[in-house]
Amino acid sequence: MVPGATGGLRIPPNAYFEVTARSAFGGTPAPSSGWKWHDYWSYTTDGTSIEWDGIEINLNDHGGLLSGATYHNNASGVSATLWSGNPVDYSTYHKYAWRVTSNGTSDAFWCSYIDDVSQGCQSWGPTSGELAGVDQTLQLFIGCYSYPCGSHDAYISRVRVFSCAGVNSGAKCFTSSPNP
């Protein structure tokens, strides 16, 4: 995608996202310049500025490796972390998945998984408008906090998205359970 370009498909609310990937700076990283990160996440399409980080991996400029799964409501400044740490060797392929659900009227949940093992679930505290269902897009992001940061690669072998209706159908897929 060209910088500033738009594209991609809207994904109906209450979907399940999977990205199987590995990071070139996983394992035991050597110190480097800049702060690098890989982030596989979904983001709202209606301007509400909500993101669910299925996995965000950061390598700081001292070789420290940090990761986690975090919800951000960027418009309100609210964030919540499901887990943080380094549960796997990022230099090998793992399946990172997250699920965003809502019952449409009173609550909504998001859950994170690594290699089909639950890393936790929690309510994301939506507004009534968000409970009605907000379409999302899937984002695969590799970036730098500061330059120069040198090269860093992500190797993505599979991306899958599941929802109860066809892409761009507008169906809402409501459920009252945070469980898959």
N, C-alpha and C positions, 0 to 999 in steps of 0.2 A: 504494500500500500504506500502510496506517495504521501509525504507529510502534508497535512491539511486536507487530505481526501477523506471522504466518508464512504461507507459501504457496510456490507454485512447484512445479515438477516435478523429480524426481530424474533425472539424466542418467547413463546407464551409464558406467563407467570407460572410459578410452582414447577420448576423443571429440575432435572438432575444433570450435572455436568461432569465429564471425565476428561482428564488430560494425562496421557502416559508420556513421561519425559525424563530426561536427565540433564544435569547441568555440567558444563565443562569445568566449573570451579567448585564442584562438590568434593566429597572426601575430606582430605586435610589440605586446605588451601595454603599456598605460599603468599607472603605479603605482596601487595601490589599497590599501584597508585589508583586513586579514585575509589568510589563506593559503587559497587555494582549490584544489580538485583534482577531477579526473574520473578514474574508475578503472573499467575494464571487465575483469572477471576471473571466474574460476571458483573455487569453494570446496567443500571436502569436506562431505558431509552426515552423517558418522558421529561428529562431535565431535573428530576428530584435528586440526582447526584448520590445515589446509593450504590455501594459496591460490596461484594462478598468475595474476599480473597480466599480461594480454595487452597492455595499455597503461595506464600511470598517468601523468597529466599534472598537474603542480603549478605553480601561479602563486603565488610568494611575495609578501609585502606590499611588496616593493621593485620589483615588475614583472618579476622574474626568472622565466624559464620553464624547468622541468626536466621530463624525462620518462624513461621506461624500461619494461622488461619484467622483472619480478622474481618469483622463487619465494620464498615464506615458509612455513616450518613453524613456526607461531606457538607451538605447544606446546613444541618443543625449542629455539626461538630461532635456528634455522638459516635463513639467507637466501642467495640467489644471484641475481646480476644477469646476464641475457643480453645486454642492451645498455642504454645510457643516452645521453642527449643530445637533440637536436631534429632528427631526420632529415626531418621534413615540416612544412609549415605547417598547424597544427592548426585554423585557421579555415576550411579547405576540407575537403570530405568525403574520408575515406580509409577503407580496409578494414583493420581491425586483427584479426588472427587468431592463435590459439594452438592447439597440439595437445598433448595429454597421452597418452602411451602407456606400456605395460608389457608385458613378455613373460610376466608372471605368476609368474616364479620367481627371476630373478637381476638384472634391471635395468629401469629405466624412464627415459623421456626426456620432455622438453617442448621445444617449438619455438615460435618467434614469427615472425610475418609481418606486413609492412605492404604493402598493395596487391599481394599475392601474391609479394612478394620476401622470401626468408628473411632473418631478422635473427639467426639462430643457433639451435642446439640444444644441450642438455646433459642429463646424467643428473641427476635430482633426489634421488638417494640415499635411496630409500624403505626402510622396514622390511619384513620378510617379510609382515606383515599388510597393509601398503599395496600391496605387489606383487600380492597376490591380487586387488586391484581395489577402489577406493574410489569410490563414486558422488559426483557433483558437482552443484552448482547454478550457474547463470550469474547473475552480479551486475552490474548497471549502477548505478554509484554517483556521485553528485555531492555534494560536501561541503565543509566548512570546518574548518581546524585551529583558528582563533581567530575570535572575533566582535568587532565586526561585520565581515562580509566582503562585504556588498553582494550584489547578484544576479549570478548567472552561469548561463548556460544551456548545455545540450548538445543538439544536434540529432541524433537517431538515425534514420537512414532504413531500416536493415535489420539484423536479427538472425537468424543461422542457426546451428544446431547439428547436427552429423552424428555419428552413432555407428552401430555395426554392427547394432544391434538396436533395437526399439521402446522408447520412453521407459518407464521403470519396469519393464522386463522382467527386469533382473538379469543379462543377458548381459554378458560381460566384454571381448570384442573384443581379445584379446591379440595382440601383434605383437612381433617381435624387432628391428624396424628403427625408428630415429628418423625416418625419411623418410616423407613422406606417401604 
